[in-house]
Amino acid sequence: MARRRLKPVENARLWVESGGICSYENCNRELIVTTDGSLTIDGIIAHIIGHAETSPRHEYMEQYNLTQDQLEDLDNLMLMCHAHSKLIDDSHTKHMYPPDRLFKMKKDHQERISKLLGNRDKNSVALIHKRLGGPMYDTELEGGPPYIILDVVEDQSEFVDFTKEGWEKGAAENKELVERFKQTVKAMDAKVGEIFPLSPIPLLVHLGSLLTDTVPYTIYQFNRETGVWVADHPNSSPELTLTSTKDITGKSELAVLISISGKVKHEYVDEVLKKSYDSLCFEIKDPGVTRVVYRDDVKKIQSKVKKEVEQLLQEHDYDKIHLFYAGPAGLAIEIGRGINPNMWPEVYVYDHKKREIPRYQYALSI
């Protein structure tokens, strides 16, 4: 009889219950690993009571009141590393692993993972968008991972074509990536999406505009000082003050200047627009690359930007919005997520090139 294929949700549940770790006693091997810069699955689904008549422990099927179909149920499956899956099935060692021992091993492992997580329903799919520099070999998280990552969707190809055609291709690749991400979230029945961004800002703003609220997102930022990815502040986040100023004279286009990791100056905007415009400027005190890292600050800034832009849009019928941004990657995604196509006109996003004139150059529109 042919083996029944696991449904995606069953596969996801097995990974959740196992914590993405080998279920063999005292083996803590993680089963999603990095090889040559790519994340791969390094685990195998092992049967406690084998499916085929000649497979290990198949002779116990009737003793445990199981049918041939039930041998593919999750209760009879364990997630293991390759070494231990071979050990329990090898002709020289399988006698050491009767069903009772393996069922107990599975139960003990699940209980340990459940205690570690507190909530076994917290499973996620990661989206890695790293198109600056080479691929990322590790995703070390401050405080450890809050969720089990069931699968990874990624684009880690370096972005090098800053021409009009290059940005258009990048936007098309974003759409394909987000579609794969959404399909994977659905197939895995994931509860959370985890996003690791380190790419040119226009691509991240565009990526954010494509993300719908299918699941809650945790958007991490890379802390260059500590070398780890962070989201929530481990203690208490310092008070952050974001000020806004505006110059509204009834022009048809609005420039939005956001100064977080560096200062966006009006002269930079003048270099590229070469015409009169209304402006709305946001700035924190002493902008710097490590000033805004944690989620509370990111959400606070995103909320203020979205609120004040939309207040102006209710008062003025702008033809275009020009976005000039100097800030962290995670906030760029959140700014993109705040773009409401039913309220906002076309948004032109600019890429910063410190050594070129103009220093901000048009990349793409949303």
Beta strands, then each sheet from edge to edge (+ up, - down):
strand 1: 32-35
strand 2: 38-41
strand 3: 43-47
strand 4: 77-81
strand 5: 123-130
strand 6: 148-155
strand 7: 192-198
strand 8: 217-219
strand 9: 221-223
strand 10: 228-230
strand 11: 242-247
strand 12: 253-259
strand 13: 278-284
strand 14: 320-326
strand 15: 346-352
strand 16: 360-365
sheet 1: 1+ 2-
sheet 2: 3+ 4-
sheet 3: 6+ 5+ 7+ 8+
sheet 4: 9+ 10-
sheet 5: 11+ 13- 12- 14- 15- 16+
end
